Amino acid sequence: MNGNIQNILFYVQIIVCVLLVISILLQNRAEGLGKMFGGGGEVFRTKRGLEKFLYYFTISLIILLIVISLLIYKYSVV
Protein backbone atom coordinates (compact mmCIF):
# COMPACT_ATOMS: atom_id res chain seq x y z
CA MET A 1 0.00 0.00 0.00
CA ASN A 2 2.78 2.41 0.90
CA GLY A 3 4.59 1.82 -2.39
CA ASN A 4 1.41 2.39 -4.35
CA ILE A 5 0.80 5.78 -2.73
CA GLN A 6 4.44 6.69 -3.28
CA ASN A 7 4.23 5.83 -6.99
CA ILE A 8 1.08 7.92 -7.40
CA LEU A 9 2.76 10.85 -5.64
CA PHE A 10 5.81 10.54 -7.92
CA TYR A 11 3.60 10.74 -11.02
CA VAL A 12 1.65 13.69 -9.61
CA GLN A 13 4.95 15.42 -8.79
CA ILE A 14 6.15 14.99 -12.38
CA ILE A 15 2.89 16.46 -13.72
CA VAL A 16 3.09 19.42 -11.32
CA CYS A 17 6.73 20.05 -12.33
CA VAL A 18 5.84 20.10 -16.03
CA LEU A 19 2.93 22.48 -15.39
CA LEU A 20 5.20 24.70 -13.29
CA VAL A 21 7.80 24.95 -16.04
CA ILE A 22 5.10 25.78 -18.60
CA SER A 23 3.52 28.44 -16.39
CA ILE A 24 6.90 30.07 -15.71
CA LEU A 25 7.76 30.13 -19.41
CA LEU A 26 4.40 31.70 -20.30
CA GLN A 27 4.82 34.64 -17.95
CA ASN A 28 5.57 38.09 -19.31
CA ARG A 29 9.21 39.10 -19.36
CA ALA A 30 9.12 42.88 -19.15
CA GLU A 31 12.53 43.01 -17.52
CA GLY A 32 15.27 44.12 -19.82
CA LEU A 33 18.81 45.42 -19.58
CA GLY A 34 17.50 48.98 -19.69
CA LYS A 35 15.34 48.42 -16.62
CA MET A 36 18.32 47.18 -14.67
CA PHE A 37 19.98 50.58 -15.03
CA GLY A 38 16.85 52.62 -14.27
CA GLY A 39 15.38 52.98 -17.74
CA GLY A 40 12.01 51.92 -19.01
CA GLY A 41 9.83 54.71 -17.62
CA GLU A 42 7.31 52.33 -16.02
CA VAL A 43 7.05 52.89 -12.30
CA PHE A 44 4.15 50.58 -11.43
CA ARG A 45 2.01 48.21 -13.43
CA THR A 46 -0.77 45.95 -12.16
CA LYS A 47 -1.33 42.41 -13.31
CA ARG A 48 -4.61 41.80 -15.12
CA GLY A 49 -6.36 38.93 -16.81
CA LEU A 50 -4.22 36.01 -17.92
CA GLU A 51 -1.07 37.49 -16.42
CA LYS A 52 -2.69 37.62 -12.97
CA PHE A 53 -4.03 34.08 -13.36
CA LEU A 54 -0.60 32.75 -14.36
CA TYR A 55 1.01 34.52 -11.41
CA TYR A 56 -1.33 32.95 -8.83
CA PHE A 57 -1.35 29.60 -10.67
CA THR A 58 2.46 29.49 -10.46
CA ILE A 59 2.41 30.25 -6.74
CA SER A 60 -0.19 27.55 -6.11
CA LEU A 61 1.84 25.02 -8.13
CA ILE A 62 4.93 25.81 -6.06
CA ILE A 63 3.00 25.24 -2.83
CA LEU A 64 1.53 22.02 -4.22
CA LEU A 65 4.99 20.81 -5.24
CA ILE A 66 6.32 21.44 -1.72
CA VAL A 67 3.39 19.57 -0.15
CA ILE A 68 3.80 16.61 -2.51
CA SER A 69 7.54 16.49 -1.86
CA LEU A 70 6.93 16.44 1.90
CA LEU A 71 4.37 13.66 1.50
CA ILE A 72 6.80 11.59 -0.57
CA TYR A 73 9.42 12.10 2.14
CA LYS A 74 6.92 11.08 4.83
CA TYR A 75 5.95 7.87 3.06
CA SER A 76 9.54 6.96 2.20
CA VAL A 77 10.81 7.31 5.79
CA VAL A 78 8.08 5.14 7.34
HTML snippet that shows the backbone in 3Dmol.js (N, CA, C, O; Angstrom):
<script src="https://3Dmol.org/build/3Dmol-min.js"></script>
<div id="view" style="width:600px;height:400px;position:relative"></div>
<script>
const pdb = `
ATOM      1  N   MET A   1       0.823  -1.204   0.000  1.00  0.00           N
ATOM      2  CA  MET A   1       0.000   0.000   0.000  1.00  0.00           C
ATOM      3  C   MET A   1       0.859   1.256   0.000  1.00  0.00           C
ATOM      4  O   MET A   1       0.575   2.214  -0.719  1.00  0.00           O
ATOM      5  N   ASN A   2       1.912   1.244   0.812  1.00  0.00           N
ATOM      6  CA  ASN A   2       2.777   2.409   0.900  1.00  0.00           C
ATOM      7  C   ASN A   2       3.481   2.692  -0.424  1.00  0.00           C
ATOM      8  O   ASN A   2       3.619   3.848  -0.822  1.00  0.00           O
ATOM      9  N   GLY A   3       3.921   1.645  -1.096  1.00  0.00           N
ATOM     10  CA  GLY A   3       4.592   1.820  -2.385  1.00  0.00           C
ATOM     11  C   GLY A   3       3.666   2.338  -3.452  1.00  0.00           C
ATOM     12  O   GLY A   3       4.079   3.096  -4.329  1.00  0.00           O
ATOM     13  N   ASN A   4       2.390   1.927  -3.382  1.00  0.00           N
ATOM     14  CA  ASN A   4       1.408   2.386  -4.353  1.00  0.00           C
ATOM     15  C   ASN A   4       1.149   3.888  -4.206  1.00  0.00           C
ATOM     16  O   ASN A   4       1.081   4.611  -5.200  1.00  0.00           O
ATOM     17  N   ILE A   5       1.008   4.344  -2.976  1.00  0.00           N
ATOM     18  CA  ILE A   5       0.798   5.778  -2.732  1.00  0.00           C
ATOM     19  C   ILE A   5       2.027   6.569  -3.172  1.00  0.00           C
ATOM     20  O   ILE A   5       1.909   7.654  -3.741  1.00  0.00           O
ATOM     21  N   GLN A   6       3.197   6.017  -2.904  1.00  0.00           N
ATOM     22  CA  GLN A   6       4.440   6.685  -3.276  1.00  0.00           C
ATOM     23  C   GLN A   6       4.563   6.813  -4.796  1.00  0.00           C
ATOM     24  O   GLN A   6       4.994   7.852  -5.297  1.00  0.00           O
ATOM     25  N   ASN A   7       4.188   5.768  -5.526  1.00  0.00           N
ATOM     26  CA  ASN A   7       4.232   5.829  -6.994  1.00  0.00           C
ATOM     27  C   ASN A   7       3.260   6.875  -7.533  1.00  0.00           C
ATOM     28  O   ASN A   7       3.592   7.621  -8.454  1.00  0.00           O
ATOM     29  N   ILE A   8       2.057   6.928  -6.957  1.00  0.00           N
ATOM     30  CA  ILE A   8       1.078   7.922  -7.399  1.00  0.00           C
ATOM     31  C   ILE A   8       1.606   9.332  -7.142  1.00  0.00           C
ATOM     32  O   ILE A   8       1.469  10.216  -7.987  1.00  0.00           O
ATOM     33  N   LEU A   9       2.214   9.537  -5.962  1.00  0.00           N
ATOM     34  CA  LEU A   9       2.762  10.854  -5.642  1.00  0.00           C
ATOM     35  C   LEU A   9       3.914  11.236  -6.571  1.00  0.00           C
ATOM     36  O   LEU A   9       4.062  12.405  -6.924  1.00  0.00           O
ATOM     37  N   PHE A  10       4.729  10.257  -6.968  1.00  0.00           N
ATOM     38  CA  PHE A  10       5.809  10.537  -7.920  1.00  0.00           C
ATOM     39  C   PHE A  10       5.248  11.013  -9.256  1.00  0.00           C
ATOM     40  O   PHE A  10       5.757  11.968  -9.843  1.00  0.00           O
ATOM     41  N   TYR A  11       4.191  10.341  -9.740  1.00  0.00           N
ATOM     42  CA  TYR A  11       3.596  10.741 -11.017  1.00  0.00           C
ATOM     43  C   TYR A  11       2.944  12.117 -10.919  1.00  0.00           C
ATOM     44  O   TYR A  11       3.051  12.926 -11.841  1.00  0.00           O
ATOM     45  N   VAL A  12       2.269  12.381  -9.800  1.00  0.00           N
ATOM     46  CA  VAL A  12       1.650  13.693  -9.609  1.00  0.00           C
ATOM     47  C   VAL A  12       2.728  14.776  -9.531  1.00  0.00           C
ATOM     48  O   VAL A  12       2.542  15.879 -10.046  1.00  0.00           O
ATOM     49  N   GLN A  13       3.849  14.461  -8.889  1.00  0.00           N
ATOM     50  CA  GLN A  13       4.947  15.418  -8.787  1.00  0.00           C
ATOM     51  C   GLN A  13       5.524  15.735 -10.170  1.00  0.00           C
ATOM     52  O   GLN A  13       5.851  16.889 -10.444  1.00  0.00           O
ATOM     53  N   ILE A  14       5.651  14.759 -11.021  1.00  0.00           N
ATOM     54  CA  ILE A  14       6.148  14.992 -12.379  1.00  0.00           C
ATOM     55  C   ILE A  14       5.187  15.900 -13.153  1.00  0.00           C
ATOM     56  O   ILE A  14       5.622  16.815 -13.852  1.00  0.00           O
ATOM     57  N   ILE A  15       3.883  15.646 -13.025  1.00  0.00           N
ATOM     58  CA  ILE A  15       2.889  16.458 -13.723  1.00  0.00           C
ATOM     59  C   ILE A  15       2.928  17.898 -13.224  1.00  0.00           C
ATOM     60  O   ILE A  15       2.866  18.837 -14.017  1.00  0.00           O
ATOM     61  N   VAL A  16       3.032  18.070 -11.900  1.00  0.00           N
ATOM     62  CA  VAL A  16       3.089  19.417 -11.325  1.00  0.00           C
ATOM     63  C   VAL A  16       4.356  20.141 -11.785  1.00  0.00           C
ATOM     64  O   VAL A  16       4.315  21.338 -12.069  1.00  0.00           O
ATOM     65  N   CYS A  17       5.474  19.426 -11.861  1.00  0.00           N
ATOM     66  CA  CYS A  17       6.726  20.046 -12.329  1.00  0.00           C
ATOM     67  C   CYS A  17       6.612  20.518 -13.776  1.00  0.00           C
ATOM     68  O   CYS A  17       7.067  21.612 -14.110  1.00  0.00           O
ATOM     69  N   VAL A  18       6.014  19.707 -14.624  1.00  0.00           N
ATOM     70  CA  VAL A  18       5.844  20.099 -16.029  1.00  0.00           C
ATOM     71  C   VAL A  18       4.934  21.319 -16.136  1.00  0.00           C
ATOM     72  O   VAL A  18       5.223  22.246 -16.894  1.00  0.00           O
ATOM     73  N   LEU A  19       3.827  21.323 -15.376  1.00  0.00           N
ATOM     74  CA  LEU A  19       2.930  22.480 -15.388  1.00  0.00           C
ATOM     75  C   LEU A  19       3.611  23.730 -14.854  1.00  0.00           C
ATOM     76  O   LEU A  19       3.364  24.833 -15.340  1.00  0.00           O
ATOM     77  N   LEU A  20       4.470  23.557 -13.850  1.00  0.00           N
ATOM     78  CA  LEU A  20       5.196  24.696 -13.287  1.00  0.00           C
ATOM     79  C   LEU A  20       6.163  25.294 -14.301  1.00  0.00           C
ATOM     80  O   LEU A  20       6.260  26.516 -14.419  1.00  0.00           O
ATOM     81  N   VAL A  21       6.869  24.457 -15.022  1.00  0.00           N
ATOM     82  CA  VAL A  21       7.798  24.945 -16.044  1.00  0.00           C
ATOM     83  C   VAL A  21       7.036  25.695 -17.139  1.00  0.00           C
ATOM     84  O   VAL A  21       7.471  26.753 -17.595  1.00  0.00           O
ATOM     85  N   ILE A  22       5.899  25.139 -17.556  1.00  0.00           N
ATOM     86  CA  ILE A  22       5.103  25.785 -18.601  1.00  0.00           C
ATOM     87  C   ILE A  22       4.569  27.133 -18.122  1.00  0.00           C
ATOM     88  O   ILE A  22       4.601  28.115 -18.864  1.00  0.00           O
ATOM     89  N   SER A  23       4.075  27.181 -16.877  1.00  0.00           N
ATOM     90  CA  SER A  23       3.517  28.442 -16.386  1.00  0.00           C
ATOM     91  C   SER A  23       4.597  29.504 -16.191  1.00  0.00           C
ATOM     92  O   SER A  23       4.327  30.692 -16.368  1.00  0.00           O
ATOM     93  N   ILE A  24       5.805  29.101 -15.832  1.00  0.00           N
ATOM     94  CA  ILE A  24       6.898  30.070 -15.705  1.00  0.00           C
ATOM     95  C   ILE A  24       7.313  30.591 -17.082  1.00  0.00           C
ATOM     96  O   ILE A  24       7.582  31.781 -17.243  1.00  0.00           O
ATOM     97  N   LEU A  25       7.363  29.707 -18.062  1.00  0.00           N
ATOM     98  CA  LEU A  25       7.765  30.132 -19.407  1.00  0.00           C
ATOM     99  C   LEU A  25       6.711  31.019 -20.084  1.00  0.00           C
ATOM    100  O   LEU A  25       7.050  31.815 -20.959  1.00  0.00           O
ATOM    101  N   LEU A  26       5.458  30.890 -19.693  1.00  0.00           N
ATOM    102  CA  LEU A  26       4.403  31.700 -20.301  1.00  0.00           C
ATOM    103  C   LEU A  26       4.295  33.101 -19.704  1.00  0.00           C
ATOM    104  O   LEU A  26       3.612  33.958 -20.264  1.00  0.00           O
ATOM    105  N   GLN A  27       4.950  33.339 -18.593  1.00  0.00           N
ATOM    106  CA  GLN A  27       4.824  34.641 -17.949  1.00  0.00           C
ATOM    107  C   GLN A  27       5.550  35.719 -18.740  1.00  0.00           C
ATOM    108  O   GLN A  27       6.514  35.457 -19.459  1.00  0.00           O
ATOM    109  N   ASN A  28       5.052  36.939 -18.580  1.00  0.00           N
ATOM    110  CA  ASN A  28       5.568  38.094 -19.314  1.00  0.00           C
ATOM    111  C   ASN A  28       6.954  38.466 -18.809  1.00  0.00           C
ATOM    112  O   ASN A  28       7.183  38.558 -17.603  1.00  0.00           O
ATOM    113  N   ARG A  29       7.861  38.676 -19.730  1.00  0.00           N
ATOM    114  CA  ARG A  29       9.209  39.099 -19.364  1.00  0.00           C
ATOM    115  C   ARG A  29       9.395  40.562 -19.751  1.00  0.00           C
ATOM    116  O   ARG A  29       9.905  40.866 -20.830  1.00  0.00           O
ATOM    117  N   ALA A  30       8.983  41.452 -18.878  1.00  0.00           N
ATOM    118  CA  ALA A  30       9.117  42.878 -19.152  1.00  0.00           C
ATOM    119  C   ALA A  30      10.449  43.414 -18.655  1.00  0.00           C
ATOM    120  O   ALA A  30      10.744  44.595 -18.837  1.00  0.00           O
ATOM    121  N   GLU A  31      11.242  42.585 -18.043  1.00  0.00           N
ATOM    122  CA  GLU A  31      12.534  43.007 -17.521  1.00  0.00           C
ATOM    123  C   GLU A  31      13.558  42.979 -18.651  1.00  0.00           C
ATOM    124  O   GLU A  31      13.703  41.974 -19.347  1.00  0.00           O
ATOM    125  N   GLY A  32      14.238  44.051 -18.817  1.00  0.00           N
ATOM    126  CA  GLY A  32      15.272  44.119 -19.822  1.00  0.00           C
ATOM    127  C   GLY A  32      16.537  44.722 -19.238  1.00  0.00           C
ATOM    128  O   GLY A  32      16.579  45.064 -18.057  1.00  0.00           O
ATOM    129  N   LEU A  33      17.557  44.851 -20.055  1.00  0.00           N
ATOM    130  CA  LEU A  33      18.813  45.424 -19.585  1.00  0.00           C
ATOM    131  C   LEU A  33      18.635  46.902 -19.253  1.00  0.00           C
ATOM    132  O   LEU A  33      19.298  47.425 -18.357  1.00  0.00           O
ATOM    133  N   GLY A  34      17.745  47.571 -19.970  1.00  0.00           N
ATOM    134  CA  GLY A  34      17.498  48.981 -19.690  1.00  0.00           C
ATOM    135  C   GLY A  34      16.847  49.199 -18.336  1.00  0.00           C
ATOM    136  O   GLY A  34      17.133  50.193 -17.669  1.00  0.00           O
ATOM    137  N   LYS A  35      15.980  48.291 -17.920  1.00  0.00           N
ATOM    138  CA  LYS A  35      15.338  48.418 -16.618  1.00  0.00           C
ATOM    139  C   LYS A  35      16.318  48.220 -15.485  1.00  0.00           C
ATOM    140  O   LYS A  35      16.140  48.774 -14.400  1.00  0.00           O
ATOM    141  N   MET A  36      17.353  47.433 -15.728  1.00  0.00           N
ATOM    142  CA  MET A  36      18.318  47.184 -14.669  1.00  0.00           C
ATOM    143  C   MET A  36      19.066  48.460 -14.310  1.00  0.00           C
ATOM    144  O   MET A  36      19.470  48.635 -13.161  1.00  0.00           O
ATOM    145  N   PHE A  37      19.252  49.345 -15.268  1.00  0.00           N
ATOM    146  CA  PHE A  37      19.978  50.582 -15.025  1.00  0.00           C
ATOM    147  C   PHE A  37      19.058  51.782 -14.845  1.00  0.00           C
ATOM    148  O   PHE A  37      19.510  52.923 -14.935  1.00  0.00           O
ATOM    149  N   GLY A  38      17.766  51.538 -14.590  1.00  0.00           N
ATOM    150  CA  GLY A  38      16.851  52.624 -14.275  1.00  0.00           C
ATOM    151  C   GLY A  38      16.036  53.119 -15.441  1.00  0.00           C
ATOM    152  O   GLY A  38      15.275  54.072 -15.281  1.00  0.00           O
ATOM    153  N   GLY A  39      16.157  52.525 -16.595  1.00  0.00           N
ATOM    154  CA  GLY A  39      15.382  52.977 -17.743  1.00  0.00           C
ATOM    155  C   GLY A  39      14.022  52.320 -17.783  1.00  0.00           C
ATOM    156  O   GLY A  39      13.651  51.592 -16.863  1.00  0.00           O
ATOM    157  N   GLY A  40      13.294  52.567 -18.820  1.00  0.00           N
ATOM    158  CA  GLY A  40      12.006  51.925 -19.007  1.00  0.00           C
ATOM    159  C   GLY A  40      10.830  52.848 -18.792  1.00  0.00           C
ATOM    160  O   GLY A  40       9.844  52.740 -19.521  1.00  0.00           O
ATOM    161  N   GLY A  41      10.883  53.745 -17.835  1.00  0.00           N
ATOM    162  CA  GLY A  41       9.832  54.710 -17.623  1.00  0.00           C
ATOM    163  C   GLY A  41       8.617  54.190 -16.884  1.00  0.00           C
ATOM    164  O   GLY A  41       7.801  54.994 -16.432  1.00  0.00           O
ATOM    165  N   GLU A  42       8.457  52.884 -16.739  1.00  0.00           N
ATOM    166  CA  GLU A  42       7.314  52.330 -16.025  1.00  0.00           C
ATOM    167  C   GLU A  42       7.630  52.258 -14.549  1.00  0.00           C
ATOM    168  O   GLU A  42       8.600  51.615 -14.145  1.00  0.00           O
ATOM    169  N   VAL A  43       6.814  52.917 -13.739  1.00  0.00           N
ATOM    170  CA  VAL A  43       7.046  52.889 -12.304  1.00  0.00           C
ATOM    171  C   VAL A  43       6.271  51.740 -11.669  1.00  0.00           C
ATOM    172  O   VAL A  43       6.820  50.988 -10.864  1.00  0.00           O
ATOM    173  N   PHE A  44       4.991  51.602 -12.030  1.00  0.00           N
ATOM    174  CA  PHE A  44       4.150  50.576 -11.429  1.00  0.00           C
ATOM    175  C   PHE A  44       3.153  50.082 -12.460  1.00  0.00           C
ATOM    176  O   PHE A  44       2.571  50.867 -13.208  1.00  0.00           O
ATOM    177  N   ARG A  45       2.966  48.794 -12.489  1.00  0.00           N
ATOM    178  CA  ARG A  45       2.009  48.210 -13.428  1.00  0.00           C
ATOM    179  C   ARG A  45       1.308  47.060 -12.729  1.00  0.00           C
ATOM    180  O   ARG A  45       1.961  46.211 -12.123  1.00  0.00           O
ATOM    181  N   THR A  46      -0.022  47.022 -12.808  1.00  0.00           N
ATOM    182  CA  THR A  46      -0.770  45.951 -12.159  1.00  0.00           C
ATOM    183  C   THR A  46      -0.944  44.782 -13.109  1.00  0.00           C
ATOM    184  O   THR A  46      -0.952  44.940 -14.330  1.00  0.00           O
ATOM    185  N   LYS A  47      -1.082  43.610 -12.520  1.00  0.00           N
ATOM    186  CA  LYS A  47      -1.329  42.406 -13.309  1.00  0.00           C
ATOM    187  C   LYS A  47      -2.832  42.287 -13.549  1.00  0.00           C
ATOM    188  O   LYS A  47      -3.634  42.505 -12.641  1.00  0.00           O
ATOM    189  N   ARG A  48      -3.203  41.943 -14.773  1.00  0.00           N
ATOM    190  CA  ARG A  48      -4.607  41.800 -15.117  1.00  0.00           C
ATOM    191  C   ARG A  48      -4.797  40.588 -16.002  1.00  0.00           C
ATOM    192  O   ARG A  48      -3.895  40.198 -16.743  1.00  0.00           O
ATOM    193  N   GLY A  49      -5.960  40.002 -15.920  1.00  0.00           N
ATOM    194  CA  GLY A  49      -6.355  38.934 -16.813  1.00  0.00           C
ATOM    195  C   GLY A  49      -5.497  37.693 -16.702  1.00  0.00           C
ATOM    196  O   GLY A  49      -5.290  37.156 -15.614  1.00  0.00           O
ATOM    197  N   LEU A  50      -4.998  37.245 -17.849  1.00  0.00           N
ATOM    198  CA  LEU A  50      -4.216  36.013 -17.920  1.00  0.00           C
ATOM    199  C   LEU A  50      -2.911  36.129 -17.143  1.00  0.00           C
ATOM    200  O   LEU A  50      -2.452  35.154 -16.548  1.00  0.00           O
ATOM    201  N   GLU A  51      -2.322  37.295 -17.147  1.00  0.00           N
ATOM    202  CA  GLU A  51      -1.066  37.495 -16.420  1.00  0.00           C
ATOM    203  C   GLU A  51      -1.272  37.292 -14.914  1.00  0.00           C
ATOM    204  O   GLU A  51      -0.433  36.687 -14.246  1.00  0.00           O
ATOM    205  N   LYS A  52      -2.376  37.791 -14.391  1.00  0.00           N
ATOM    206  CA  LYS A  52      -2.688  37.621 -12.970  1.00  0.00           C
ATOM    207  C   LYS A  52      -2.983  36.158 -12.659  1.00  0.00           C
ATOM    208  O   LYS A  52      -2.544  35.637 -11.633  1.00  0.00           O
ATOM    209  N   PHE A  53      -3.732  35.491 -13.551  1.00  0.00           N
ATOM    210  CA  PHE A  53      -4.033  34.081 -13.359  1.00  0.00           C
ATOM    211  C   PHE A  53      -2.758  33.244 -13.355  1.00  0.00           C
ATOM    212  O   PHE A  53      -2.593  32.375 -12.499  1.00  0.00           O
ATOM    213  N   LEU A  54      -1.850  33.497 -14.306  1.00  0.00           N
ATOM    214  CA  LEU A  54      -0.600  32.746 -14.359  1.00  0.00           C
ATOM    215  C   LEU A  54       0.260  32.978 -13.125  1.00  0.00           C
ATOM    216  O   LEU A  54       0.937  32.063 -12.656  1.00  0.00           O
ATOM    217  N   TYR A  55       0.236  34.189 -12.602  1.00  0.00           N
ATOM    218  CA  TYR A  55       1.007  34.519 -11.407  1.00  0.00           C
ATOM    219  C   TYR A  55       0.522  33.699 -10.210  1.00  0.00           C
ATOM    220  O   TYR A  55       1.325  33.072  -9.519  1.00  0.00           O
ATOM    221  N   TYR A  56      -0.781  33.705  -9.967  1.00  0.00           N
ATOM    222  CA  TYR A  56      -1.326  32.952  -8.835  1.00  0.00           C
ATOM    223  C   TYR A  56      -1.282  31.444  -9.078  1.00  0.00           C
ATOM    224  O   TYR A  56      -1.110  30.670  -8.137  1.00  0.00           O
ATOM    225  N   PHE A  57      -1.435  31.026 -10.323  1.00  0.00           N
ATOM    226  CA  PHE A  57      -1.349  29.604 -10.669  1.00  0.00           C
ATOM    227  C   PHE A  57       0.060  29.084 -10.402  1.00  0.00           C
ATOM    228  O   PHE A  57       0.220  27.967  -9.912  1.00  0.00           O
ATOM    229  N   THR A  58       1.078  29.874 -10.716  1.00  0.00           N
ATOM    230  CA  THR A  58       2.463  29.492 -10.460  1.00  0.00           C
ATOM    231  C   THR A  58       2.729  29.369  -8.965  1.00  0.00           C
ATOM    232  O   THR A  58       3.384  28.424  -8.525  1.00  0.00           O
ATOM    233  N   ILE A  59       2.227  30.313  -8.189  1.00  0.00           N
ATOM    234  CA  ILE A  59       2.410  30.254  -6.739  1.00  0.00           C
ATOM    235  C   ILE A  59       1.725  29.019  -6.157  1.00  0.00           C
ATOM    236  O   ILE A  59       2.287  28.349  -5.291  1.00  0.00           O
ATOM    237  N   SER A  60       0.521  28.719  -6.623  1.00  0.00           N
ATOM    238  CA  SER A  60      -0.186  27.548  -6.108  1.00  0.00           C
ATOM    239  C   SER A  60       0.510  26.252  -6.518  1.00  0.00           C
ATOM    240  O   SER A  60       0.518  25.290  -5.749  1.00  0.00           O
ATOM    241  N   LEU A  61       1.095  26.211  -7.716  1.00  0.00           N
ATOM    242  CA  LEU A  61       1.840  25.025  -8.127  1.00  0.00           C
ATOM    243  C   LEU A  61       3.093  24.824  -7.286  1.00  0.00           C
ATOM    244  O   LEU A  61       3.459  23.690  -6.979  1.00  0.00           O
ATOM    245  N   ILE A  62       3.750  25.914  -6.913  1.00  0.00           N
ATOM    246  CA  ILE A  62       4.935  25.812  -6.060  1.00  0.00           C
ATOM    247  C   ILE A  62       4.554  25.255  -4.697  1.00  0.00           C
ATOM    248  O   ILE A  62       5.247  24.388  -4.164  1.00  0.00           O
ATOM    249  N   ILE A  63       3.457  25.747  -4.128  1.00  0.00           N
ATOM    250  CA  ILE A  63       2.995  25.244  -2.831  1.00  0.00           C
ATOM    251  C   ILE A  63       2.610  23.773  -2.937  1.00  0.00           C
ATOM    252  O   ILE A  63       2.940  22.979  -2.056  1.00  0.00           O
ATOM    253  N   LEU A  64       1.915  23.408  -4.010  1.00  0.00           N
ATOM    254  CA  LEU A  64       1.526  22.016  -4.225  1.00  0.00           C
ATOM    255  C   LEU A  64       2.746  21.116  -4.379  1.00  0.00           C
ATOM    256  O   LEU A  64       2.753  19.993  -3.876  1.00  0.00           O
ATOM    257  N   LEU A  65       3.767  21.595  -5.064  1.00  0.00           N
ATOM    258  CA  LEU A  65       4.990  20.811  -5.238  1.00  0.00           C
ATOM    259  C   LEU A  65       5.693  20.581  -3.903  1.00  0.00           C
ATOM    260  O   LEU A  65       6.211  19.492  -3.653  1.00  0.00           O
ATOM    261  N   ILE A  66       5.712  21.594  -3.052  1.00  0.00           N
ATOM    262  CA  ILE A  66       6.317  21.444  -1.724  1.00  0.00           C
ATOM    263  C   ILE A  66       5.546  20.425  -0.892  1.00  0.00           C
ATOM    264  O   ILE A  66       6.148  19.582  -0.226  1.00  0.00           O
ATOM    265  N   VAL A  67       4.217  20.501  -0.927  1.00  0.00           N
ATOM    266  CA  VAL A  67       3.392  19.568  -0.153  1.00  0.00           C
ATOM    267  C   VAL A  67       3.583  18.139  -0.650  1.00  0.00           C
ATOM    268  O   VAL A  67       3.714  17.217   0.155  1.00  0.00           O
ATOM    269  N   ILE A  68       3.601  17.951  -1.954  1.00  0.00           N
ATOM    270  CA  ILE A  68       3.799  16.606  -2.512  1.00  0.00           C
ATOM    271  C   ILE A  68       5.175  16.076  -2.152  1.00  0.00           C
ATOM    272  O   ILE A  68       5.316  14.897  -1.825  1.00  0.00           O
ATOM    273  N   SER A  69       6.186  16.920  -2.206  1.00  0.00           N
ATOM    274  CA  SER A  69       7.540  16.486  -1.855  1.00  0.00           C
ATOM    275  C   SER A  69       7.625  16.074  -0.394  1.00  0.00           C
ATOM    276  O   SER A  69       8.287  15.090  -0.064  1.00  0.00           O
ATOM    277  N   LEU A  70       6.958  16.818   0.488  1.00  0.00           N
ATOM    278  CA  LEU A  70       6.934  16.436   1.903  1.00  0.00           C
ATOM    279  C   LEU A  70       6.179  15.139   2.124  1.00  0.00           C
ATOM    280  O   LEU A  70       6.573  14.335   2.969  1.00  0.00           O
ATOM    281  N   LEU A  71       5.105  14.918   1.384  1.00  0.00           N
ATOM    282  CA  LEU A  71       4.369  13.660   1.502  1.00  0.00           C
ATOM    283  C   LEU A  71       5.203  12.477   1.007  1.00  0.00           C
ATOM    284  O   LEU A  71       5.180  11.405   1.611  1.00  0.00           O
ATOM    285  N   ILE A  72       5.930  12.667  -0.076  1.00  0.00           N
ATOM    286  CA  ILE A  72       6.802  11.592  -0.569  1.00  0.00           C
ATOM    287  C   ILE A  72       7.866  11.277   0.470  1.00  0.00           C
ATOM    288  O   ILE A  72       8.187  10.112   0.704  1.00  0.00           O
ATOM    289  N   TYR A  73       8.413  12.313   1.094  1.00  0.00           N
ATOM    290  CA  TYR A  73       9.420  12.095   2.138  1.00  0.00           C
ATOM    291  C   TYR A  73       8.804  11.341   3.332  1.00  0.00           C
ATOM    292  O   TYR A  73       9.421  10.433   3.891  1.00  0.00           O
ATOM    293  N   LYS A  74       7.602  11.726   3.703  1.00  0.00           N
ATOM    294  CA  LYS A  74       6.922  11.080   4.834  1.00  0.00           C
ATOM    295  C   LYS A  74       6.698   9.597   4.563  1.00  0.00           C
ATOM    296  O   LYS A  74       6.950   8.764   5.434  1.00  0.00           O
ATOM    297  N   TYR A  75       6.230   9.262   3.372  1.00  0.00           N
ATOM    298  CA  TYR A  75       5.954   7.867   3.058  1.00  0.00           C
ATOM    299  C   TYR A  75       7.212   7.060   2.778  1.00  0.00           C
ATOM    300  O   TYR A  75       7.184   5.833   2.872  1.00  0.00           O
ATOM    301  N   SER A  76       8.300   7.708   2.443  1.00  0.00           N
ATOM    302  CA  SER A  76       9.544   6.960   2.200  1.00  0.00           C
ATOM    303  C   SER A  76      10.292   6.669   3.490  1.00  0.00           C
ATOM    304  O   SER A  76      11.035   5.689   3.562  1.00  0.00           O
ATOM    305  N   VAL A  77      10.109   7.508   4.520  1.00  0.00           N
ATOM    306  CA  VAL A  77      10.806   7.310   5.789  1.00  0.00           C
ATOM    307  C   VAL A  77      10.135   6.214   6.601  1.00  0.00           C
ATOM    308  O   VAL A  77      10.813   5.459   7.298  1.00  0.00           O
ATOM    309  N   VAL A  78       8.815   6.116   6.523  1.00  0.00           N
ATOM    310  CA  VAL A  78       8.077   5.142   7.338  1.00  0.00           C
ATOM    311  C   VAL A  78       8.389   3.763   6.980  1.00  0.00           C
ATOM    312  O   VAL A  78       7.848   2.833   7.577  1.00  0.00           O
TER     313      VAL A  78
END
`;
const viewer = $3Dmol.createViewer("view");
viewer.addModel(pdb, "pdb");
viewer.setStyle({}, {cartoon: {color: "spectrum"}});
viewer.zoomTo();
viewer.render();
</script>
